[in-house]
Amino acid sequence: MWTGTWVVDKTHAERASKIGAYVALHEAKSKLSYLQGTVKDWRNQKREQAYAEGQRVKTERGIDFLIQLTNKPLQWHGDGAGEKGYYYGEVSSSDVGTGDTR
């Protein structure tokens, strides 16, 4: 499954596909991920011109990850103050949920 485009440095995308890094999408920081998987590949894609809220994007191109889906939701990691954040590091067994994302 392709994740849609994200503003991620190409260096991180290349490394993610080499090591099988996780991508986990969350509705809120307090909830387990609703979609997650390991990175198999990536591509540089043109982004939509505006976010769902109508705000124009500042970056014309982004990284679209191909992930192999897993059924193990993950806890939020990242330092971002907004709804999006990045985390580069190990995922421990305590970060993994039960498989029920509701």
C-alpha positions in Angstrom: 0.0 0.0 0.0 1.2 3.5 -0.8 0.9 6.0 2.1 0.4 9.2 0.2 3.1 11.9 0.1 4.9 13.2 3.1 7.7 15.8 3.5 10.6 13.6 4.3 14.3 14.0 3.3 15.3 11.6 0.5 18.2 10.3 2.7 15.7 9.1 5.3 13.5 7.5 2.7 16.4 5.6 1.2 17.5 4.4 4.6 13.9 3.4 5.6 13.6 1.1 2.6 17.0 -0.5 3.2 16.3 -1.3 6.9 12.6 -2.0 6.7 11.6 0.9 8.9 8.1 1.3 10.3 5.6 3.9 9.2 2.6 4.3 11.5 -0.3 6.7 10.9 -2.3 8.1 13.9 -5.5 10.1 14.3 -4.2 11.5 17.6 -1.0 11.3 19.6 -3.0 9.6 22.4 -4.3 6.8 20.2 -2.5 3.7 18.7 -1.9 3.9 15.0 -4.8 3.0 12.6 -2.4 2.0 9.8 1.1 0.7 10.0 3.7 -1.3 8.2 7.3 -1.7 7.1 8.7 0.3 4.3 9.5 -1.7 1.2 10.1 1.1 -1.3 9.5 4.8 -1.9 9.0 7.3 -4.7 9.2 11.0 -5.1 5.8 12.3 -6.1 4.1 15.6 -6.8 2.0 16.6 -3.8 -1.6 17.9 -3.7 -1.7 21.7 -3.9 -3.6 22.1 -0.7 -4.3 20.2 2.5 -7.8 18.9 3.3 -8.4 22.1 5.4 -7.7 24.2 2.2 -4.3 25.5 3.4 -1.8 25.6 0.5 1.2 23.3 0.7 4.7 24.8 0.8 6.5 21.9 -0.7 5.6 20.8 -4.3 7.0 17.2 -4.0 7.1 14.6 -1.3 7.9 11.0 -0.5 5.3 8.3 -1.0 6.2 5.1 0.9 5.2 1.6 -0.2 4.6 -0.3 3.0 3.8 -3.9 3.8 0.9 -3.6 6.2 1.0 -5.2 9.7 -1.9 -5.7 12.2 0.1 -4.5 15.2 -0.7 -0.8 16.0 2.0 1.3 17.4 2.1 4.1 20.0 2.9 7.6 18.9 6.5 8.7 18.8 7.8 12.1 17.7 8.6 15.6 18.9 6.3 17.6 16.7 3.8 19.9 18.4 1.2 19.5 15.6 -0.5 16.4 14.4 2.5 15.1 12.5 5.9 14.0 13.8 8.8 11.9 12.9 10.6 9.3 15.0 13.8 7.6 14.0 14.8 4.8 16.4 14.1 1.4 17.7 10.5 0.2 18.3 10.3 -1.8 21.5 7.7 -4.5 22.4 6.1 -2.0 24.8 5.3 0.3 21.8 3.2 -2.4 20.1 -0.5 -2.6 20.7 -2.8 -5.6 20.8 -3.9 -5.4 17.2 -7.2 -3.6 18.0 -7.1 0.0 16.7 -10.5 1.1 18.0 
